[in-house]
Amino acid sequence: MNAFENSYKTGEFIFREGDAEDTMYFIKEGKVEISKKMGDAEQVLAYLGTNDFFGEMALFTKGPRSASAKAVKQTTVIAFNKKQFMTLLKTRGEIVLKIIEVLIQRLKESNDTIRKLIQKNQKALVFDTLSKWIQFKDNDADIIAASEWVSKQLGMKVRETEAVIRQLVMMNLLTLKGNLITINHDETSEKLQKLVE
């Protein structure tokens, strides 16, 4: 089983939505943005880091890639095609079990996101999207830059997004010091749950 290792520069695509291939990738080091075209905009679905994997659906479906994967910093990946993965399945069952656990968690997160979208809950959507922004930045976020990025992702007006962010601050889901936003992790999941109920 000769899985191959490859490196990608910041901004380089690993694959694009619509590509046809049967390869999944493990991130050895770096960070990858997963995004999907929604109308005229590119919607960020997730940021993945070291030890995460992506592209696994290509092993089980014959259709084209449903999203794009791009390195957001210097990134090294290990790639497996379907044949190599089947060998891994036979020889390293514990790895495959871990992959299944992550897939189940991703499915749960997707269901949660769909629930938020169905309920059209602006606060929950803004909070979820802002969390992605802060994860991408790896530090606290400037409220203006964050408002602009979130509005672009959700198709909202910047002022409207900033107003929702300030409401989330009032709800103690976020902290605003000067212009910098941080997520309050204490009881955040419980407070967020109330946004979608």
C-alpha positions as CSV (number, residue, x, y, z in Angstrom):
1,M,0.0,0.0,0.0
2,N,1.9,3.0,-1.2
3,A,-0.1,6.0,0.0
4,F,1.5,9.2,-1.2
5,E,2.5,12.4,0.6
6,N,2.1,15.8,-1.0
7,S,2.6,19.4,0.1
8,Y,0.5,22.4,-0.9
9,K,1.4,26.1,-0.6
10,T,-1.0,28.6,1.1
11,G,-3.9,29.2,-1.2
12,E,-3.3,26.1,-3.4
13,F,-6.2,23.9,-4.1
14,I,-5.9,20.2,-3.2
15,F,-9.1,19.5,-5.2
16,R,-12.0,21.5,-6.6
17,E,-15.7,21.0,-6.5
18,G,-16.7,18.9,-9.5
19,D,-13.3,17.1,-9.8
20,A,-13.5,13.3,-10.3
21,E,-11.2,11.1,-8.2
22,D,-11.3,8.4,-5.6
23,T,-8.9,9.8,-3.1
24,M,-9.2,10.8,0.6
25,Y,-6.6,12.8,2.5
26,F,-5.1,12.9,6.0
27,I,-3.6,16.2,7.1
28,K,-0.1,15.5,8.4
29,E,0.4,19.2,9.2
30,G,-1.2,22.5,8.1
31,K,-4.7,23.7,7.7
32,V,-7.3,23.1,5.0
33,E,-10.5,25.1,4.1
34,I,-13.4,23.1,2.8
35,S,-15.8,25.2,0.8
36,K,-18.8,24.9,-1.6
37,K,-20.2,27.2,-4.2
38,M,-23.6,28.6,-3.2
39,G,-24.9,30.8,-6.0
40,D,-22.3,33.3,-6.8
41,A,-20.5,33.0,-3.4
42,E,-18.1,30.4,-2.0
43,Q,-19.4,29.2,1.4
44,V,-16.8,27.9,3.9
45,L,-18.0,24.7,5.4
46,A,-15.1,23.8,7.7
47,Y,-11.5,24.4,8.6
48,L,-9.5,21.2,9.3
49,G,-6.1,20.8,10.9
50,T,-3.4,18.3,11.7
51,N,-4.7,14.7,12.1
52,D,-8.1,15.6,10.4
53,F,-9.1,14.0,7.2
54,F,-11.3,14.9,4.2
55,G,-12.4,13.8,0.8
56,E,-13.6,10.5,2.2
57,M,-16.9,10.5,0.2
58,A,-14.9,9.9,-3.0
59,L,-14.1,6.4,-1.7
60,F,-17.7,5.4,-1.6
61,T,-19.4,7.4,-4.4
62,K,-18.7,7.7,-8.1
63,G,-19.9,11.2,-8.4
64,P,-17.7,14.4,-8.6
65,R,-16.4,16.2,-5.6
66,S,-19.2,18.0,-3.8
67,A,-16.9,20.7,-2.3
68,S,-13.4,22.2,-2.8
69,A,-10.4,21.8,-0.5
70,K,-7.7,24.5,-0.3
71,A,-4.6,24.9,1.9
72,V,-4.9,28.0,4.0
73,K,-1.3,27.6,5.2
74,Q,1.6,25.4,4.1
75,T,0.0,21.9,4.3
76,T,1.2,18.3,4.0
77,V,-1.3,15.6,3.3
78,I,-1.2,11.8,3.0
79,A,-3.5,10.5,0.2
80,F,-5.2,7.1,-0.1
81,N,-7.1,5.9,-3.2
82,K,-10.0,3.4,-2.8
83,K,-7.8,0.4,-3.4
84,Q,-5.2,1.5,-0.8
85,F,-8.0,2.3,1.7
86,M,-9.5,-1.2,1.3
87,T,-6.0,-2.6,2.2
88,L,-6.0,-0.3,5.2
89,L,-9.4,-1.6,6.2
90,K,-8.1,-5.2,6.3
91,T,-4.8,-4.5,8.0
92,R,-5.5,-1.5,10.4
93,G,-9.1,-1.8,11.5
94,E,-8.6,0.6,14.4
95,I,-7.8,3.4,12.0
96,V,-11.0,2.7,10.0
97,L,-13.0,2.7,13.3
98,K,-11.7,6.1,14.1
99,I,-12.7,7.4,10.7
100,I,-16.2,6.0,11.2
101,E,-16.4,7.8,14.6
102,V,-15.4,11.1,12.9
103,L,-17.9,10.6,10.1
104,I,-20.7,10.0,12.6
105,Q,-19.7,13.3,14.4
106,R,-19.7,15.2,11.1
107,L,-23.1,13.8,10.3
108,K,-24.4,15.0,13.7
109,E,-22.9,18.5,13.1
110,S,-24.5,18.6,9.6
111,N,-27.8,17.8,11.1
112,D,-27.4,20.5,13.7
113,T,-26.5,23.0,11.0
114,I,-29.5,22.0,8.9
115,R,-31.7,22.4,12.0
116,K,-30.4,26.0,12.4
117,L,-31.0,26.7,8.7
118,I,-34.5,25.4,8.8
119,Q,-35.3,27.5,11.8
120,K,-33.7,30.5,10.1
121,N,-32.2,31.5,13.4
122,Q,-30.0,34.4,12.6
123,K,-28.2,34.5,16.0
124,A,-27.3,30.8,15.8
125,L,-26.1,31.1,12.2
126,V,-24.0,34.2,12.9
127,F,-22.5,32.5,16.0
128,D,-21.7,29.3,14.0
129,T,-20.1,31.2,11.1
130,L,-18.2,33.6,13.5
131,S,-16.8,30.5,15.3
132,K,-15.4,29.4,11.9
133,W,-13.8,32.8,11.4
134,I,-12.2,32.8,14.9
135,Q,-10.9,29.2,14.3
136,F,-9.4,30.3,11.0
137,K,-7.7,33.4,12.5
138,D,-6.3,31.3,15.4
139,N,-6.9,34.3,17.7
140,D,-9.4,36.9,18.7
141,A,-11.3,38.6,15.8
142,D,-11.7,42.3,15.0
143,I,-15.5,43.0,15.0
144,I,-15.5,44.9,11.8
145,A,-13.4,42.3,9.8
146,A,-15.5,39.5,11.4
147,S,-18.8,41.3,10.5
148,E,-17.7,41.7,6.9
149,W,-16.6,38.0,6.6
150,V,-19.8,36.6,8.3
151,S,-22.0,38.8,6.2
152,K,-20.4,37.6,3.0
153,Q,-20.8,34.0,4.1
154,L,-24.5,34.4,5.0
155,G,-25.6,37.0,2.4
156,M,-26.4,39.5,5.1
157,K,-25.7,43.3,5.3
158,V,-22.6,44.1,7.4
159,R,-24.5,46.5,9.8
160,E,-27.1,43.8,10.3
161,T,-24.4,41.2,11.1
162,E,-22.6,43.5,13.5
163,A,-25.9,44.2,15.3
164,V,-26.4,40.4,15.7
165,I,-22.8,40.0,17.0
166,R,-23.5,42.7,19.6
167,Q,-26.7,40.9,20.6
168,L,-24.6,37.7,21.1
169,V,-22.3,39.8,23.4
170,M,-25.3,40.9,25.4
171,M,-26.2,37.2,25.8
172,N,-22.7,36.5,27.1
173,L,-22.0,34.1,24.2
174,L,-19.2,36.4,23.1
175,T,-17.0,39.0,24.8
176,L,-16.1,42.3,23.2
177,K,-13.0,44.1,24.5
178,G,-12.3,47.2,22.4
179,N,-12.8,45.9,18.9
180,L,-11.8,42.3,19.6
181,I,-14.3,39.4,19.9
182,T,-13.7,36.2,21.9
183,I,-16.0,33.2,22.4
184,N,-17.1,32.6,25.9
185,H,-16.6,28.8,26.2
186,D,-18.2,28.4,29.7
187,E,-21.7,27.1,29.1
188,T,-21.6,28.2,25.5
189,S,-23.2,25.0,24.2
190,E,-26.1,25.3,26.6
191,K,-26.6,29.0,25.7
192,L,-26.3,28.2,22.0
193,Q,-28.9,25.5,22.4
194,K,-31.4,28.1,23.6
195,L,-30.9,30.0,20.4
196,V,-32.3,27.2,18.3
197,E,-35.1,26.0,20.6
